């Protein structure tokens, strides 16, 4: 068994930044950095996540250093919370650096409605959301895709959904990548993956996927909050879902297929879960095209979910509140690979940024951002556990300089799903949250138990690390009042 990494192996290179030098473990090409406070670093050392991070630093083409955010925990190949950039053309792309739920992500829709208007009707709203949005393992939806439709979804993403009447053109402008990656190659997606996704568009899924009714509890940056359209007391809805069975199958397919590529290109990897291929190889291009297509499916899925959420909001509250419109603030991806240009050692370099349980956090001025946000930076959405709430942050120039424009993606798990179910029953979670004034609906009580608040790190602590490190800045804190769990 490989020797464990200890806290003494790290050196502190800045406030909230700990670095493993490149020589800490064999084959590390670059250092590995963790954004953390002392307690978070100690927690990370309790599983294999730091070893996984060190292993990512051995991948061919990796530049500068690999990174882990304060929501770090053990994953497949890369740790969840991991970021790595590999230089084009011959740097690698790795499915383990992106994850099984390709483009799992969140979108925040904001209302013109105050919490005081909604609270008398909160149970009605949550029940209507639960009855409108399909939830649960393998659950099918009302969006039925023909083979031609599937091809279009994989190539065009959220734009296909908008064209079919599931939302508005303005939604695309407020979605990362405009809701579609141009690199998508539908032909690289297997028939099995397509079949798994054919009946699941517009469904929430299970696990940690959710829709939450939230209230803007506190604004920390008035100027940016105004640019984002946020104000204290405002009702907002956060939607968290991904590419469903289709994305999972794409990852499964290519983890298997790239085993041969590692041998073919004589790539040394310290962990077989880090299977990969050069970006300029046929195998690397095929995986990247399939991954982008699955990401497009996820954006189409969240677009359909937003449409259903809008319908439920209007159905539940029409005539009871003065305005039932919901506007998309932004949509961000959490598990994705992107070709981006970043400055590395004083030169502009085209790299593939793997973000696995990490959020893009571009600072002001980037042309990729919607015009109205370019002066302040990208909206960054950080969900916490269902008993706490969520955060809206803004990307920074420091993130561009130090983390390839990346930050954390959520609270990060402390307990596995199995451990959470051993510690608490779903009925107990529901009762506890009801005492806090939070209405919860879920597909199963076991699913609610898996997502119990105690299974997660303190999201406020995680956000404090990235805020104080300067890689994302606090804009507003949101508090949960209603939860739909998959």
Residue pairs with C-beta under 8 A, 6 or more apart in sequence:
2 25
2 51
4 45
4 51
5 20
5 24
5 25
5 45
5 50
5 51
5 54
6 45
7 41
7 42
7 45
9 20
9 24
10 18
10 19
10 20
10 34
10 41
11 18
11 19
11 21
12 18
12 19
13 19
13 33
14 469
15 468
15 469
16 35
16 36
16 37
16 70
16 465
16 468
16 469
17 33
17 34
17 35
17 469
18 33
18 34
18 36
18 41
19 31
19 32
19 33
19 34
19 65
20 28
20 31
20 32
20 33
20 34
20 50
20 53
20 54
20 57
21 31
22 28
22 29
22 30
22 31
22 57
24 32
24 54
25 51
25 54
25 55
25 58
25 270
26 270
27 58
27 268
27 270
28 54
28 57
28 58
29 57
29 58
29 59
29 60
29 62
30 57
30 62
30 63
30 64
30 65
30 66
31 57
31 65
31 66
32 53
32 54
32 56
32 57
32 65
32 66
32 67
32 68
33 65
33 66
33 67
33 68
34 41
34 44
34 50
34 53
34 67
34 68
34 70
34 72
35 67
35 68
35 69
35 70
35 403
35 408
35 465
35 466
35 469
35 471
36 44
36 70
36 72
36 465
37 70
37 461
37 464
37 465
39 461
40 70
40 72
40 457
40 461
40 462
40 465
43 414
43 457
44 50
44 68
44 72
44 73
47 73
47 74
48 74
49 68
49 72
49 73
49 74
49 75
49 79
49 80
49 81
50 68
50 72
50 79
52 74
52 75
52 77
52 78
52 79
52 82
52 271
53 66
53 68
53 72
53 78
53 79
53 82
55 269
55 270
55 271
55 274
56 62
56 66
56 77
56 78
56 82
56 84
56 97
56 274
57 65
57 66
57 84
58 268
58 269
58 270
59 84
59 86
59 91
59 92
59 94
59 269
59 274
59 276
60 86
60 90
60 91
60 92
60 267
60 276
60 278
61 86
61 87
61 90
61 91
61 92
61 278
61 279
62 84
62 85
62 86
62 91
63 85
63 86
63 87
63 91
63 344
63 349
63 351
64 85
64 344
64 345
66 82
66 83
66 84
67 82
67 83
67 84
67 358
67 403
67 404
67 406
68 79
68 81
68 82
68 83
69 81
69 82
69 83
69 357
69 358
69 406
69 407
69 408
69 409
69 462
69 466
70 81
70 408
70 412
70 457
70 461
70 462
70 465
70 466
71 80
71 81
71 357
71 408
71 409
71 410
71 411
71 412
71 457
71 462
72 79
72 80
72 81
72 82
72 412
73 79
73 80
73 81
73 412
73 413
73 414
74 80
75 82
75 96
75 99
75 356
75 357
76 96
76 99
76 100
76 273
77 94
77 95
77 96
77 97
77 271
77 273
77 274
77 275
78 84
78 94
78 96
78 97
78 99
78 274
78 354
78 356
79 356
79 357
80 99
80 356
80 357
80 412
80 413
81 356
81 357
81 358
81 408
81 409
81 412
82 97
82 354
82 356
82 357
82 358
83 353
83 354
83 355
83 356
83 358
83 403
83 404
83 406
84 97
84 353
84 354
85 340
85 342
85 344
85 351
85 352
85 353
85 354
85 404
86 92
86 93
86 279
86 351
86 352
86 354
87 344
87 349
87 350
87 351
88 279
88 280
88 339
88 350
88 351
88 352
89 278
89 279
89 280
90 278
90 279
90 280
91 278
91 279
91 351
91 352
92 267
92 276
92 277
92 278
92 279
92 284
93 276
93 277
93 278
93 279
93 284
93 287
93 288
93 291
93 337
93 352
93 354
94 258
94 274
94 275
94 276
94 354
95 251
95 254
95 255
95 258
95 275
95 276
95 287
95 291
96 255
96 273
96 274
96 275
96 276
96 356
97 274
97 276
97 337
97 354
97 356
98 251
98 291
98 335
98 336
98 337
98 354
98 355
98 356
99 251
99 335
99 356
99 357
100 247
100 248
100 251
100 252
100 335
101 242
101 243
101 247
101 248
101 335
102 242
102 243
102 247
102 250
102 251
102 291
102 294
102 295
102 298
102 335
102 336
103 242
103 243
103 247
103 294
103 295
103 297
103 298
103 299
103 333
103 334
103 335
103 336
104 209
104 240
104 241
104 242
104 243
104 247
104 298
104 333
104 334
104 335
105 176
105 240
105 241
105 242
105 298
105 302
105 331
105 332
105 333
105 334
105 335
105 336
106 238
106 239
106 240
106 331
106 332
106 334
106 381
106 383
107 175
107 238
107 239
107 302
107 306
107 328
107 329
107 330
107 331
107 332
107 381
108 236
108 237
108 238
108 239
108 328
108 329
108 330
108 331
108 379
108 381
108 392
109 236
109 237
109 238
109 239
109 306
109 309
109 310
109 326
109 327
109 328
109 329
110 229
110 230
110 234
110 236
110 326
110 327
110 329
111 234
111 235
111 236
111 237
111 313
111 323
111 324
111 325
111 326
111 327
112 234
112 322
112 323
112 325
113 234
113 235
113 317
113 321
113 322
113 323
113 324
114 233
114 234
114 235
115 215
115 233
115 234
115 235
115 481
116 233
117 235
117 320
117 321
117 322
118 125
118 213
118 235
118 317
118 321
118 481
119 481
120 320
121 316
121 317
121 320
121 321
122 213
122 439
122 481
122 482
123 439
124 316
124 317
125 213
125 312
125 313
125 316
125 317
125 482
126 213
126 439
126 440
126 441
126 482
126 483
126 484
127 316
127 441
128 312
128 315
128 316
129 211
129 213
129 309
129 312
129 313
129 316
129 441
129 482
129 484
130 441
130 484
131 312
132 308
132 309
132 311
132 312
132 315
133 203
133 204
133 211
133 305
133 308
133 309
133 312
133 484
134 140
134 141
134 142
134 202
134 203
134 204
135 203
135 204
135 205
135 206
135 209
135 442
135 443
135 484
135 485
135 486
136 204
136 205
136 206
136 443
136 444
136 447
136 486
137 205
137 206
137 443
137 486
138 200
138 245
139 200
139 203
139 204
139 205
139 206
139 443
140 199
140 200
140 203
141 199
141 200
141 201
141 202
141 203
141 304
142 202
143 166
143 201
143 202
143 304
144 199
145 153
145 197
145 198
145 199
145 201
147 194
149 160
150 186
150 194
150 197
150 198
151 186
152 160
153 160
153 161
153 201
153 296
153 297
153 300
154 184
154 186
154 189
154 194
154 293
154 294
154 296
154 297
155 180
155 184
155 186
155 293
155 296
156 163
156 180
156 296
156 300
157 177
157 179
157 180
157 181
157 184
157 295
157 296
157 297
157 299
157 300
158 167
158 171
158 172
158 175
158 178
158 179
158 180
158 296
158 299
158 300
158 302
158 303
159 172
159 178
159 179
159 180
160 300
161 167
161 201
161 300
161 303
161 304
161 307
162 168
162 169
162 171
162 172
162 179
162 303
165 307
166 202
166 303
166 304
166 306
166 307
167 303
167 306
167 307
167 310
167 328
170 327
170 328
171 179
171 303
171 306
171 328
172 178
172 179
173 370
174 328
174 329
174 330
174 331
174 370
175 299
175 303
175 328
175 330
175 331
176 330
176 331
176 332
176 333
176 360
177 295
177 299
177 333
177 338
177 368
179 296
179 299
179 300
179 303
179 331
180 296
180 299
181 292
181 295
181 296
181 338
182 292
183 288
183 289
183 292
183 339
184 289
184 292
184 293
184 295
184 296
185 285
185 286
185 289
185 290
185 292
185 293
186 293
187 289
188 286
188 287
188 289
188 290
188 293
189 246
189 250
189 290
189 293
189 294
190 249
190 250
190 253
192 249
192 253
193 245
193 246
193 247
193 249
193 250
193 253
193 290
193 294
194 246
196 244
196 245
196 246
196 248
196 249
197 243
197 244
197 245
197 246
197 247
197 249
197 297
200 244
200 245
200 246
200 301
201 244
201 297
201 300
201 301
201 304
202 301
202 304
202 305
202 307
202 308
203 241
203 244
203 301
203 305
204 210
204 211
204 241
204 305
204 484
204 486
205 241
205 242
205 244
205 486
206 443
206 447
206 486
207 417
207 447
207 450
207 451
207 486
208 240
208 451
208 486
209 240
209 241
209 242
209 485
209 486
210 238
210 239
210 240
210 383
210 386
210 451
210 483
210 484
210 485
210 486
211 237
211 238
211 239
211 240
211 305
211 309
211 483
211 484
212 237
212 238
212 240
212 383
212 386
212 390
212 480
212 482
212 483
212 484
213 235
213 236
213 237
213 480
213 481
213 482
213 483
214 235
214 236
214 237
214 238
214 389
214 390
214 478
214 479
214 480
214 481
215 233
215 234
215 235
215 236
215 478
215 479
215 481
216 230
216 231
216 232
216 233
216 234
216 236
216 476
216 477
216 478
217 232
217 389
217 476
217 477
217 478
217 479
218 232
218 476
218 477
219 225
219 230
219 231
219 232
219 475
219 476
220 474
220 475
220 476
220 477
221 394
221 473
221 474
221 475
221 476
223 376
224 376
224 377
224 394
224 473
224 475
225 231
225 392
225 475
225 476
227 372
227 373
227 375
227 376
228 329
228 330
228 373
228 376
228 379
228 392
228 394
228 475
228 476
229 327
229 329
230 236
230 329
230 392
230 475
230 476
236 329
236 478
237 309
237 313
237 326
238 381
238 383
238 390
238 478
239 302
239 305
239 306
239 309
240 383
241 298
241 301
241 302
241 305
241 486
242 298
242 301
242 335
243 250
243 294
243 295
243 297
243 298
243 301
244 297
244 298
244 301
246 294
246 297
247 294
247 295
247 297
247 298
250 290
250 291
250 293
250 294
253 290
254 286
254 287
254 290
254 291
255 273
255 275
257 283
257 286
257 287
258 275
258 276
258 277
258 283
258 287
259 272
259 275
260 283
261 267
261 275
261 276
261 277
261 281
261 283
261 284
262 269
262 275
262 276
262 277
264 283
265 277
265 278
265 281
267 276
267 277
269 275
269 276
276 284
277 283
277 284
277 287
278 284
279 285
279 288
279 352
288 337
288 352
291 336
291 337
295 333
295 336
298 333
299 331
302 331
306 326
306 328
309 326
310 326
313 324
313 326
314 324
317 324
318 324
329 379
329 392
330 370
330 373
330 378
330 379
330 381
332 359
332 360
332 378
332 379
332 380
332 381
333 355
333 359
333 360
334 355
334 357
334 358
334 359
334 409
334 410
335 355
335 356
335 357
336 355
337 352
337 353
337 354
337 355
338 352
338 353
338 355
338 360
339 350
339 351
339 352
339 353
340 350
340 351
340 353
340 404
340 405
341 348
341 349
341 350
341 351
342 348
342 349
342 351
342 353
342 400
342 404
342 405
343 349
343 400
343 401
344 351
351 404
353 404
353 405
353 406
355 406
355 409
357 409
357 410
357 412
358 406
358 407
358 408
358 409
359 380
359 381
359 382
359 406
359 407
359 408
359 409
359 472
360 378
360 380
360 395
360 405
360 406
361 377
361 378
361 380
361 393
361 394
361 395
361 396
361 399
361 403
361 405
361 406
361 407
361 471
361 472
362 368
362 369
362 377
362 378
362 395
362 399
362 400
362 405
363 377
363 378
363 395
363 396
363 397
363 398
363 399
363 400
363 405
364 374
364 375
364 376
364 377
364 397
365 374
366 374
366 378
366 400
366 405
367 374
369 377
369 378
373 379
376 394
377 394
377 395
377 396
377 473
378 394
378 395
379 392
379 393
379 394
379 475
380 392
380 393
380 394
380 395
380 407
380 472
381 390
381 391
381 392
381 393
382 390
382 391
382 392
382 393
382 408
382 409
382 410
382 459
382 462
382 463
382 472
383 390
383 410
383 411
383 459
384 390
384 391
384 410
384 411
384 456
384 459
384 460
385 411
385 451
385 452
385 453
385 455
385 456
385 459
386 433
386 438
386 440
386 451
386 453
386 480
386 483
386 485
387 432
387 433
387 436
387 438
387 453
387 480
388 411
388 453
388 458
388 459
388 460
388 479
388 480
389 459
389 477
389 478
389 479
389 480
390 459
390 477
390 478
390 480
391 459
391 463
391 474
391 475
391 476
391 477
391 478
392 475
392 476
392 477
392 478
393 407
393 463
393 466
393 467
393 472
393 473
393 474
393 475
394 472
394 473
394 475
395 405
395 407
395 472
396 470
396 471
396 472
396 473
398 469
398 470
398 471
399 405
399 406
399 407
399 470
399 471
399 472
402 471
403 471
406 471
407 466
407 471
407 472
408 462
408 463
408 465
408 466
408 472
410 456
410 459
410 462
411 456
411 457
411 458
411 459
411 462
412 456
412 457
412 462
413 455
413 456
413 457
414 454
414 455
414 456
414 457
415 423
415 454
415 455
417 450
417 455
419 455
420 449
420 450
420 451
420 452
420 454
420 455
421 446
421 449
421 450
423 452
423 454
424 449
424 452
424 454
425 445
425 449
426 442
426 444
426 445
426 446
426 447
426 448
426 449
427 445
428 449
429 440
429 448
429 449
429 451
429 452
429 453
430 440
430 445
430 448
433 439
433 440
433 453
433 483
434 440
437 481
438 480
438 481
438 482
438 483
439 481
439 482
439 483
440 448
440 482
440 483
440 485
441 483
441 484
441 485
442 448
442 483
442 484
442 485
442 486
443 485
443 486
447 485
447 486
448 485
451 485
460 477
463 472
463 474
466 472
467 473
467 474
